[in-house]
Amino acid sequence: MLLRKRLKDPNLMRMVGCVALIVAACACAVARHPVAVPLDGGSLYVDDGGKGALPIVFIHGNGGSSAVWQAQLTHFRSSGRRAIALDLPGFGRSTAPSNGDLSLVAMSAAIDRAVNAVHVDRFVLAGHSYGGAVVATYAAEHPQRVAGVVYVDAAASTLPLTKEQGDQVAAALRADKMGVIGSLFAPMLKPSTEQVRQEVLASAEKTATDVFLAALMSLKSYNPKTLINAYRGPRLAIAAADLETPLSLQLQFPEIPVVKIAGAGHWLMLDKPEEVNAALDKFLTTIGR
């Protein structure tokens, strides 16, 4: 009886209505808007959502997909920033190009196609691992569109393989893809949780062998000194402290500010999402439109 009386109270009903509107507005602000962008007879998957401040675009590494950035997408969308992640051609829900071109230049062109399709003119670009080489390529080609670059434990050296060695790697991958990838990823996943290990390896298993191989071999022609130095706007490196070697980006490019995160593997956005988000937040406050 008391409940029925309260439900008839106009002040209470107005309050309930306001709360409902606020909840609905928040839900719209963080909602995902998957977009399938036509690309070479197939499609490019783009996870777009949020609105407000200068957008940030996330690029995954080899064997990955936009899914690795979910903690970052949720964080930024809920805090008033548009956040976008895409599956590079051949990865995740994007189809491989019919012409077989999976070069760094082709991947950069895919980013350009994606941001044009969702009508983003200027943005911050973040790339993980191999995705860092893709991001460096894009920023060098389109510096006027890039408001800042974040290298997340990114590739910073050319893959030093001869043709014979490359052929041997290709043969090994085709014979036992997950055995080779498991061995390749094991040192980088050593500090990670079992859940992260399983997630990373499951994503790699879903990636076609030829796509993984093409992405890997594209690093043979990667020139980090030229490409990374070509973009002179705001830059940040976020690095897994436990995995630092002389080839790490923060040591190859000491002029780039770095945030080192301890206790994380190579996929530090999965291992330490809050710390990665905090580093990104701080960096973004330094960048205007």
ZADO-1210 file (C-alpha; in nm, 4 decimals, padded with zeros to 6 digits):
<atoms>
<atom x="00.0000" y="00.0000" z="00.0000" code="MET" pos="1"/>
<atom x="00.2790" y="00.2394" z="00.0975" code="LEU" pos="2"/>
<atom x="00.4687" y="00.1475" z="-00.2218" code="LEU" pos="3"/>
<atom x="00.1636" y="00.2259" z="-00.4389" code="ARG" pos="4"/>
<atom x="00.1287" y="00.5661" z="-00.2725" code="LYS" pos="5"/>
<atom x="00.4964" y="00.6433" z="-00.3329" code="ARG" pos="6"/>
<atom x="00.4697" y="00.5464" z="-00.6987" code="LEU" pos="7"/>
<atom x="00.1941" y="00.8075" z="-00.7347" code="LYS" pos="8"/>
<atom x="00.4149" y="01.0796" z="-00.5853" code="ASP" pos="9"/>
<atom x="00.4922" y="01.3177" z="-00.8787" code="PRO" pos="10"/>
<atom x="00.8222" y="01.4330" z="-00.7269" code="ASN" pos="11"/>
<atom x="00.9407" y="01.0751" z="-00.6917" code="LEU" pos="12"/>
<atom x="00.8355" y="00.9918" z="-01.0478" code="MET" pos="13"/>
<atom x="01.0218" y="01.2947" z="-01.1830" code="ARG" pos="14"/>
<atom x="01.3332" y="01.1824" z="-00.9948" code="MET" pos="15"/>
<atom x="01.3029" y="00.8289" z="-01.1355" code="VAL" pos="16"/>
<atom x="01.2604" y="00.9750" z="-01.4844" code="GLY" pos="17"/>
<atom x="01.5751" y="01.1874" z="-01.4479" code="CYS" pos="18"/>
<atom x="01.7788" y="00.8877" z="-01.3320" code="VAL" pos="19"/>
<atom x="01.6536" y="00.6850" z="-01.6276" code="ALA" pos="20"/>
<atom x="01.7573" y="00.9601" z="-01.8696" code="LEU" pos="21"/>
<atom x="02.1030" y="00.9844" z="-01.7135" code="ILE" pos="22"/>
<atom x="02.1533" y="00.6073" z="-01.7343" code="VAL" pos="23"/>
<atom x="02.0370" y="00.6051" z="-02.0967" code="ALA" pos="24"/>
<atom x="02.2719" y="00.8926" z="-02.1845" code="ALA" pos="25"/>
<atom x="02.5680" y="00.7162" z="-02.0248" code="CYS" pos="26"/>
<atom x="02.4853" y="00.3936" z="-02.2074" code="ALA" pos="27"/>
<atom x="02.4765" y="00.5792" z="-02.5397" code="CYS" pos="28"/>
<atom x="02.8099" y="00.7474" z="-02.4673" code="ALA" pos="29"/>
<atom x="02.9947" y="00.4190" z="-02.4142" code="VAL" pos="30"/>
<atom x="02.8031" y="00.2040" z="-02.6626" code="ALA" pos="31"/>
<atom x="02.9978" y="00.0206" z="-02.9318" code="ARG" pos="32"/>
<atom x="02.9193" y="00.0951" z="-03.2935" code="HIS" pos="33"/>
<atom x="03.0777" y="-00.1796" z="-03.5040" code="PRO" pos="34"/>
<atom x="03.1416" y="-00.0653" z="-03.8599" code="VAL" pos="35"/>
<atom x="03.2252" y="-00.2856" z="-04.1588" code="ALA" pos="36"/>
<atom x="03.4311" y="-00.0751" z="-04.3996" code="VAL" pos="37"/>
<atom x="03.4509" y="-00.2065" z="-04.7591" code="PRO" pos="38"/>
<atom x="03.8072" y="-00.3013" z="-04.8454" code="LEU" pos="39"/>
<atom x="03.9362" y="-00.4849" z="-05.1534" code="ASP" pos="40"/>
<atom x="03.6265" y="-00.6983" z="-05.2038" code="GLY" pos="41"/>
<atom x="03.6006" y="-00.7717" z="-04.8320" code="GLY" pos="42"/>
<atom x="03.5614" y="-00.5623" z="-04.5205" code="SER" pos="43"/>
<atom x="03.7570" y="-00.3963" z="-04.2427" code="LEU" pos="44"/>
<atom x="03.6126" y="-00.4279" z="-03.8925" code="TYR" pos="45"/>
<atom x="03.6102" y="-00.1064" z="-03.6892" code="VAL" pos="46"/>
<atom x="03.4973" y="-00.0878" z="-03.3249" code="ASP" pos="47"/>
<atom x="03.3884" y="00.2733" z="-03.2834" code="ASP" pos="48"/>
<atom x="03.2241" y="00.4304" z="-02.9799" code="GLY" pos="49"/>
<atom x="03.2121" y="00.7211" z="-02.7392" code="GLY" pos="50"/>
<atom x="03.2154" y="01.0905" z="-02.8108" code="LYS" pos="51"/>
<atom x="03.3686" y="01.4088" z="-02.6832" code="GLY" pos="52"/>
<atom x="03.7405" y="01.4807" z="-02.6675" code="ALA" pos="53"/>
<atom x="04.0066" y="01.4216" z="-02.9314" code="LEU" pos="54"/>
<atom x="03.9629" y="01.0580" z="-03.0495" code="PRO" pos="55"/>
<atom x="04.2200" y="00.7865" z="-02.9880" code="ILE" pos="56"/>
<atom x="04.2678" y="00.5010" z="-03.2365" code="VAL" pos="57"/>
<atom x="04.4184" y="00.1683" z="-03.1233" code="PHE" pos="58"/>
<atom x="04.6122" y="-00.0755" z="-03.3449" code="ILE" pos="59"/>
<atom x="04.6802" y="-00.4333" z="-03.2305" code="HIS" pos="60"/>
<atom x="04.9890" y="-00.6481" z="-03.2834" code="GLY" pos="61"/>
<atom x="05.0535" y="-00.9639" z="-03.4854" code="ASN" pos="62"/>
<atom x="04.8092" y="-01.2424" z="-03.4046" code="GLY" pos="63"/>
<atom x="04.5846" y="-00.9955" z="-03.2230" code="GLY" pos="64"/>
<atom x="04.2670" y="-00.8007" z="-03.2876" code="SER" pos="65"/>
<atom x="04.0744" y="-00.5026" z="-03.1577" code="SER" pos="66"/>
<atom x="03.9654" y="-00.7218" z="-02.8646" code="ALA" pos="67"/>
<atom x="04.2982" y="-00.6657" z="-02.6842" code="VAL" pos="68"/>
<atom x="04.2008" y="-00.3013" z="-02.6334" code="TRP" pos="69"/>
<atom x="03.8619" y="-00.3563" z="-02.4702" code="GLN" pos="70"/>
<atom x="03.9711" y="-00.2233" z="-02.1296" code="ALA" pos="71"/>
<atom x="04.1009" y="00.0934" z="-02.2964" code="GLN" pos="72"/>
<atom x="03.7929" y="00.1388" z="-02.5160" code="LEU" pos="73"/>
<atom x="03.5629" y="00.1062" z="-02.2153" code="THR" pos="74"/>
<atom x="03.7740" y="00.3432" z="-02.0064" code="HIS" pos="75"/>
<atom x="03.7890" y="00.6241" z="-02.2605" code="PHE" pos="76"/>
<atom x="03.4317" y="00.5955" z="-02.3790" code="ARG" pos="77"/>
<atom x="03.3041" y="00.6141" z="-02.0233" code="SER" pos="78"/>
<atom x="03.5216" y="00.9172" z="-01.9488" code="SER" pos="79"/>
<atom x="03.4047" y="01.1300" z="-02.2398" code="GLY" pos="80"/>
<atom x="03.6382" y="01.0449" z="-02.5262" code="ARG" pos="81"/>
<atom x="03.5776" y="00.8760" z="-02.8579" code="ARG" pos="82"/>
<atom x="03.7829" y="00.5559" z="-02.8784" code="ALA" pos="83"/>
<atom x="03.8272" y="00.3417" z="-03.1886" code="ILE" pos="84"/>
<atom x="04.0016" y="00.0112" z="-03.2526" code="ALA" pos="85"/>
<atom x="04.0238" y="-00.1809" z="-03.5767" code="LEU" pos="86"/>
<atom x="04.1120" y="-00.5280" z="-03.6877" code="ASP" pos="87"/>
<atom x="04.3890" y="-00.4923" z="-03.9429" code="LEU" pos="88"/>
<atom x="04.3314" y="-00.6725" z="-04.2764" code="PRO" pos="89"/>
<atom x="04.3346" y="-01.0492" z="-04.2240" code="GLY" pos="90"/>
<atom x="04.3067" y="-01.0252" z="-03.8457" code="PHE" pos="91"/>
<atom x="04.0051" y="-01.0677" z="-03.6196" code="GLY" pos="92"/>
<atom x="03.6853" y="-00.9900" z="-03.8098" code="ARG" pos="93"/>
<atom x="03.8558" y="-00.8194" z="-04.1045" code="SER" pos="94"/>
<atom x="03.9026" y="-01.0117" z="-04.4265" code="THR" pos="95"/>
<atom x="04.2434" y="-01.0578" z="-04.5850" code="ALA" pos="96"/>
<atom x="04.2983" y="-00.8553" z="-04.9040" code="PRO" pos="97"/>
<atom x="04.2453" y="-01.0500" z="-05.2247" code="SER" pos="98"/>
<atom x="04.5738" y="-00.9164" z="-05.3631" code="ASN" pos="99"/>
<atom x="04.7630" y="-01.0619" z="-05.0669" code="GLY" pos="100"/>
<atom x="04.9257" y="-00.7281" z="-04.9827" code="ASP" pos="101"/>
<atom x="04.9870" y="-00.7258" z="-04.6072" code="LEU" pos="102"/>
<atom x="05.2809" y="-00.4885" z="-04.6136" code="SER" pos="103"/>
<atom x="05.3213" y="-00.2094" z="-04.3589" code="LEU" pos="104"/>
<atom x="05.2183" y="00.0409" z="-04.6265" code="VAL" pos="105"/>
<atom x="04.9008" y="-00.1587" z="-04.6975" code="ALA" pos="106"/>
<atom x="04.8212" y="-00.1723" z="-04.3248" code="MET" pos="107"/>
<atom x="04.8732" y="00.2029" z="-04.3018" code="SER" pos="108"/>
<atom x="04.6326" y="00.2474" z="-04.5921" code="ALA" pos="109"/>
<atom x="04.3770" y="00.0371" z="-04.4026" code="ALA" pos="110"/>
<atom x="04.3991" y="00.2760" z="-04.1053" code="ILE" pos="111"/>
<atom x="04.3389" y="00.5668" z="-04.3412" code="ASP" pos="112"/>
<atom x="04.0379" y="00.3912" z="-04.4925" code="ARG" pos="113"/>
<atom x="03.8965" y="00.3206" z="-04.1471" code="ALA" pos="114"/>
<atom x="03.9296" y="00.6718" z="-04.0038" code="VAL" pos="115"/>
<atom x="03.7857" y="00.8212" z="-04.3218" code="ASN" pos="116"/>
<atom x="03.4880" y="00.5852" z="-04.3037" code="ALA" pos="117"/>
<atom x="03.4032" y="00.6915" z="-03.9465" code="VAL" pos="118"/>
<atom x="03.4699" y="01.0598" z="-04.0254" code="HIS" pos="119"/>
<atom x="03.7643" y="01.1215" z="-03.7955" code="VAL" pos="120"/>
<atom x="04.0038" y="01.3879" z="-03.9201" code="ASP" pos="121"/>
<atom x="04.2593" y="01.4185" z="-03.6395" code="ARG" pos="122"/>
<atom x="04.3354" y="01.1699" z="-03.3655" code="PHE" pos="123"/>
<atom x="04.5903" y="01.0132" z="-03.1332" code="VAL" pos="124"/>
<atom x="04.7261" y="00.6809" z="-03.2572" code="LEU" pos="125"/>
<atom x="04.8398" y="00.3953" z="-03.0309" code="ALA" pos="126"/>
<atom x="05.0049" y="00.0773" z="-03.1563" code="GLY" pos="127"/>
<atom x="05.1154" y="-00.2387" z="-02.9799" code="HIS" pos="128"/>
<atom x="05.4116" y="-00.4558" z="-03.0833" code="SER" pos="129"/>
<atom x="05.3981" y="-00.5082" z="-03.4635" code="TYR" pos="130"/>
<atom x="05.1151" y="-00.2553" z="-03.4566" code="GLY" pos="131"/>
<atom x="05.3752" y="-00.0002" z="-03.3477" code="GLY" pos="132"/>
<atom x="05.5467" y="-00.0436" z="-03.6851" code="ALA" pos="133"/>
<atom x="05.2114" y="00.0067" z="-03.8590" code="VAL" pos="134"/>
<atom x="05.1472" y="00.3197" z="-03.6512" code="VAL" pos="135"/>
<atom x="05.4958" y="00.4561" z="-03.7242" code="ALA" pos="136"/>
<atom x="05.4329" y="00.4037" z="-04.0954" code="THR" pos="137"/>
<atom x="05.0993" y="00.5836" z="-04.0803" code="TYR" pos="138"/>
<atom x="05.2286" y="00.8768" z="-03.8750" code="ALA" pos="139"/>
<atom x="05.5187" y="00.9248" z="-04.1168" code="ALA" pos="140"/>
<atom x="05.2782" y="00.9279" z="-04.4122" code="GLU" pos="141"/>
<atom x="05.0017" y="01.1400" z="-04.2530" code="HIS" pos="142"/>
<atom x="05.1606" y="01.3608" z="-03.9838" code="PRO" pos="143"/>
<atom x="04.8967" y="01.6308" z="-04.0292" code="GLN" pos="144"/>
<atom x="04.6218" y="01.3932" z="-03.9124" code="ARG" pos="145"/>
<atom x="04.8074" y="01.2536" z="-03.6121" code="VAL" pos="146"/>
<atom x="04.7832" y="01.4549" z="-03.2903" code="ALA" pos="147"/>
<atom x="05.0122" y="01.2172" z="-03.1006" code="GLY" pos="148"/>
<atom x="05.1582" y="00.8663" z="-03.1113" code="VAL" pos="149"/>
<atom x="05.1788" y="00.6076" z="-02.8343" code="VAL" pos="150"/>
<atom x="05.4105" y="00.3106" z="-02.8789" code="TYR" pos="151"/>
<atom x="05.2922" y="00.0282" z="-02.6527" code="VAL" pos="152"/>
<atom x="05.5843" y="-00.2139" z="-02.6152" code="ASP" pos="153"/>
<atom x="05.6260" y="-00.1522" z="-02.9854" code="ALA" pos="154"/>
<atom x="05.8597" y="-00.3016" z="-03.2433" code="ALA" pos="155"/>
<atom x="06.1715" y="-00.0870" z="-03.2739" code="ALA" pos="156"/>
<atom x="06.4058" y="-00.2885" z="-03.4948" code="SER" pos="157"/>
<atom x="06.4219" y="-00.4502" z="-03.8365" code="THR" pos="158"/>
<atom x="06.3684" y="-00.8266" z="-03.8391" code="LEU" pos="159"/>
<atom x="06.7228" y="-00.9502" z="-03.9167" code="PRO" pos="160"/>
<atom x="06.6497" y="-01.2545" z="-04.1330" code="LEU" pos="161"/>
<atom x="06.8146" y="-01.3607" z="-04.4547" code="THR" pos="162"/>
<atom x="06.5954" y="-01.5042" z="-04.7316" code="LYS" pos="163"/>
<atom x="06.7043" y="-01.8552" z="-04.6342" code="GLU" pos="164"/>
<atom x="06.6207" y="-01.7944" z="-04.2686" code="GLN" pos="165"/>
<atom x="06.2864" y="-01.6419" z="-04.3674" code="GLY" pos="166"/>
<atom x="06.2060" y="-01.9498" z="-04.5742" code="ASP" pos="167"/>
<atom x="06.2910" y="-02.1717" z="-04.2786" code="GLN" pos="168"/>
<atom x="06.0617" y="-01.9729" z="-04.0473" code="VAL" pos="169"/>
<atom x="05.7829" y="-01.9921" z="-04.3058" code="ALA" pos="170"/>
<atom x="05.8205" y="-02.3682" z="-04.3408" code="ALA" pos="171"/>
<atom x="05.8209" y="-02.4154" z="-03.9631" code="ALA" pos="172"/>
<atom x="05.5069" y="-02.2027" z="-03.9199" code="LEU" pos="173"/>
<atom x="05.3215" y="-02.3912" z="-04.1914" code="ARG" pos="174"/>
<atom x="05.4211" y="-02.7228" z="-04.0373" code="ALA" pos="175"/>
<atom x="05.3380" y="-02.6378" z="-03.6752" code="ASP" pos="176"/>
<atom x="05.1935" y="-02.2891" z="-03.6410" code="LYS" pos="177"/>
<atom x="05.1037" y="-02.2954" z="-03.2727" code="MET" pos="178"/>
<atom x="05.4210" y="-02.4762" z="-03.1748" code="GLY" pos="179"/>
<atom x="05.6282" y="-02.1998" z="-03.3336" code="VAL" pos="180"/>
<atom x="05.4085" y="-01.9172" z="-03.2055" code="ILE" pos="181"/>
<atom x="05.4028" y="-02.0720" z="-02.8585" code="GLY" pos="182"/>
<atom x="05.7820" y="-02.0738" z="-02.8505" code="SER" pos="183"/>
<atom x="05.8018" y="-01.7217" z="-02.9927" code="LEU" pos="184"/>
<atom x="05.5514" y="-01.5772" z="-02.7468" code="PHE" pos="185"/>
<atom x="05.6582" y="-01.7739" z="-02.4356" code="ALA" pos="186"/>
<atom x="05.9305" y="-01.5319" z="-02.3134" code="PRO" pos="187"/>
<atom x="05.7005" y="-01.2333" z="-02.3749" code="MET" pos="188"/>
<atom x="05.4173" y="-01.3976" z="-02.1813" code="LEU" pos="189"/>
<atom x="05.6290" y="-01.5142" z="-01.8881" code="LYS" pos="190"/>
<atom x="05.5187" y="-01.2334" z="-01.6510" code="PRO" pos="191"/>
<atom x="05.1542" y="-01.2611" z="-01.7629" code="SER" pos="192"/>
<atom x="04.8652" y="-01.4370" z="-01.5944" code="THR" pos="193"/>
<atom x="04.7382" y="-01.7674" z="-01.7289" code="GLU" pos="194"/>
<atom x="04.4203" y="-01.5948" z="-01.8425" code="GLN" pos="195"/>
<atom x="04.6179" y="-01.3490" z="-02.0540" code="VAL" pos="196"/>
<atom x="04.8346" y="-01.6278" z="-02.1951" code="ARG" pos="197"/>
<atom x="04.5267" y="-01.8203" z="-02.3032" code="GLN" pos="198"/>
<atom x="04.3654" y="-01.5114" z="-02.4556" code="GLU" pos="199"/>
<atom x="04.6758" y="-01.4186" z="-02.6548" code="VAL" pos="200"/>
<atom x="04.7363" y="-01.7707" z="-02.7841" code="LEU" pos="201"/>
<atom x="04.3695" y="-01.8231" z="-02.8719" code="ALA" pos="202"/>
<atom x="04.3747" y="-01.5068" z="-03.0817" code="SER" pos="203"/>
<atom x="04.6952" y="-01.6157" z="-03.2565" code="ALA" pos="204"/>
<atom x="04.5418" y="-01.9567" z="-03.3286" code="GLU" pos="205"/>
<atom x="04.2487" y="-01.7880" z="-03.5045" code="LYS" pos="206"/>
<atom x="04.4868" y="-01.5879" z="-03.7232" code="THR" pos="207"/>
<atom x="04.5565" y="-01.7493" z="-04.0601" code="ALA" pos="208"/>
<atom x="04.9122" y="-01.8784" z="-04.0911" code="THR" pos="209"/>
<atom x="04.9838" y="-01.6795" z="-04.4073" code="ASP" pos="210"/>
<atom x="04.8563" y="-01.3589" z="-04.2444" code="VAL" pos="211"/>
<atom x="05.0700" y="-01.4063" z="-03.9333" code="PHE" pos="212"/>
<atom x="05.3697" y="-01.4895" z="-04.1516" code="LEU" pos="213"/>
<atom x="05.3191" y="-01.1900" z="-04.3817" code="ALA" pos="214"/>
<atom x="05.2933" y="-00.9528" z="-04.0853" code="ALA" pos="215"/>
<atom x="05.6070" y="-01.0995" z="-03.9312" code="LEU" pos="216"/>
<atom x="05.8050" y="-01.0838" z="-04.2556" code="MET" pos="217"/>
<atom x="05.6951" y="-00.7255" z="-04.3227" code="SER" pos="218"/>
<atom x="05.9268" y="-00.6287" z="-04.0371" code="LEU" pos="219"/>
<atom x="06.2224" y="-00.7312" z="-04.2538" code="LYS" pos="220"/>
<atom x="06.1718" y="-00.4071" z="-04.4460" code="SER" pos="221"/>
<atom x="06.0780" y="-00.1967" z="-04.1440" code="TYR" pos="222"/>
<atom x="06.3071" y="00.1033" z="-04.0979" code="ASN" pos="223"/>
<atom x="06.2267" y="00.2285" z="-03.7474" code="PRO" pos="224"/>
<atom x="06.4871" y="00.5055" z="-03.7384" code="LYS" pos="225"/>
<atom x="06.3451" y="00.6682" z="-04.0498" code="THR" pos="226"/>
<atom x="05.9762" y="00.6139" z="-03.9766" code="LEU" pos="227"/>
<atom x="05.9680" y="00.6863" z="-03.6033" code="ILE" pos="228"/>
<atom x="06.1841" y="00.9962" z="-03.6455" code="ASN" pos="229"/>
<atom x="05.9695" y="01.1205" z="-03.9351" code="ALA" pos="230"/>
<atom x="05.6895" y="01.2116" z="-03.6958" code="TYR" pos="231"/>
<atom x="05.7934" y="01.4912" z="-03.4620" code="ARG" pos="232"/>
<atom x="05.4674" y="01.5502" z="-03.2784" code="GLY" pos="233"/>
<atom x="05.3891" y="01.4379" z="-02.9223" code="PRO" pos="234"/>
<atom x="05.5071" y="01.0834" z="-02.8545" code="ARG" pos="235"/>
<atom x="05.5012" y="00.8376" z="-02.5660" code="LEU" pos="236"/>
<atom x="05.6385" y="00.4887" z="-02.5109" code="ALA" pos="237"/>
<atom x="05.4679" y="00.2523" z="-02.2673" code="ILE" pos="238"/>
<atom x="05.6983" y="-00.0396" z="-02.1968" code="ALA" pos="239"/>
<atom x="05.6963" y="-00.3692" z="-02.0098" code="ALA" pos="240"/>
<atom x="05.9802" y="-00.3066" z="-01.7634" code="ALA" pos="241"/>
<atom x="06.0478" y="-00.6759" z="-01.7060" code="ASP" pos="242"/>
<atom x="06.1118" y="-00.7396" z="-02.0764" code="LEU" pos="243"/>
<atom x="06.3513" y="-00.4552" z="-02.1528" code="GLU" pos="244"/>
<atom x="06.6424" y="-00.5399" z="-02.3855" code="THR" pos="245"/>
<atom x="06.8900" y="-00.3248" z="-02.5817" code="PRO" pos="246"/>
<atom x="06.6445" y="-00.3455" z="-02.8748" code="LEU" pos="247"/>
<atom x="06.3529" y="-00.1999" z="-02.6764" code="SER" pos="248"/>
<atom x="06.2053" y="00.1164" z="-02.8244" code="LEU" pos="249"/>
<atom x="06.2729" y="00.3242" z="-02.5139" code="GLN" pos="250"/>
<atom x="06.6454" y="00.2486" z="-02.5443" code="LEU" pos="251"/>
<atom x="06.6585" y="00.2859" z="-02.9221" code="GLN" pos="252"/>
<atom x="06.4768" y="00.6213" z="-02.8971" code="PHE" pos="253"/>
<atom x="06.5697" y="00.7703" z="-02.5579" code="PRO" pos="254"/>
<atom x="06.4263" y="01.1087" z="-02.6596" code="GLU" pos="255"/>
<atom x="06.0735" y="00.9635" z="-02.6463" code="ILE" pos="256"/>
<atom x="05.9251" y="00.9872" z="-02.2937" code="PRO" pos="257"/>
<atom x="05.8586" y="00.6446" z="-02.1476" code="VAL" pos="258"/>
<atom x="05.6342" y="00.4942" z="-01.8818" code="VAL" pos="259"/>
<atom x="05.7669" y="00.1578" z="-01.7648" code="LYS" pos="260"/>
<atom x="05.5181" y="-00.0865" z="-01.6159" code="ILE" pos="261"/>
<atom x="05.6505" y="-00.3618" z="-01.3904" code="ALA" pos="262"/>
<atom x="05.4954" y="-00.7048" z="-01.3494" code="GLY" pos="263"/>
<atom x="05.3511" y="-00.7109" z="-01.6997" code="ALA" pos="264"/>
<atom x="05.4217" y="-00.9166" z="-02.0072" code="GLY" pos="265"/>
<atom x="05.4366" y="-00.7904" z="-02.3627" code="HIS" pos="266"/>
<atom x="05.0550" y="-00.7563" z="-02.3734" code="TRP" pos="267"/>
<atom x="05.0637" y="-00.5066" z="-02.0883" code="LEU" pos="268"/>
<atom x="04.7242" y="-00.3550" z="-02.1770" code="MET" pos="269"/>
<atom x="04.5790" y="-00.6937" z="-02.0775" code="LEU" pos="270"/>
<atom x="04.8056" y="-00.7524" z="-01.7775" code="ASP" pos="271"/>
<atom x="04.7918" y="-00.3995" z="-01.6324" code="LYS" pos="272"/>
<atom x="04.4989" y="-00.2165" z="-01.7939" code="PRO" pos="273"/>
<atom x="04.4606" y="00.0433" z="-01.5192" code="GLU" pos="274"/>
<atom x="04.8267" y="00.1440" z="-01.5373" code="GLU" pos="275"/>
<atom x="04.8178" y="00.1630" z="-01.9163" code="VAL" pos="276"/>
<atom x="04.5006" y="00.3724" z="-01.8996" code="ASN" pos="277"/>
<atom x="04.6594" y="00.6076" z="-01.6448" code="ALA" pos="278"/>
<atom x="04.9651" y="00.6573" z="-01.8681" code="ALA" pos="279"/>
<atom x="04.7415" y="00.7290" z="-02.1662" code="LEU" pos="280"/>
<atom x="04.5262" y="00.9691" z="-01.9640" code="ASP" pos="281"/>
<atom x="04.8295" y="01.1694" z="-01.8560" code="LYS" pos="282"/>
<atom x="04.9671" y="01.1825" z="-02.2102" code="PHE" pos="283"/>
<atom x="04.6351" y="01.2935" z="-02.3553" code="LEU" pos="284"/>
<atom x="04.6136" y="01.5887" z="-02.1155" code="THR" pos="285"/>
<atom x="04.9251" y="01.7316" z="-02.2839" code="THR" pos="286"/>
<atom x="04.7698" y="01.7270" z="-02.6306" code="ILE" pos="287"/>
<atom x="04.5337" y="01.9901" z="-02.7638" code="GLY" pos="288"/>
<atom x="04.3214" y="01.9643" z="-03.0725" code="ARG" pos="289"/>
</atoms>
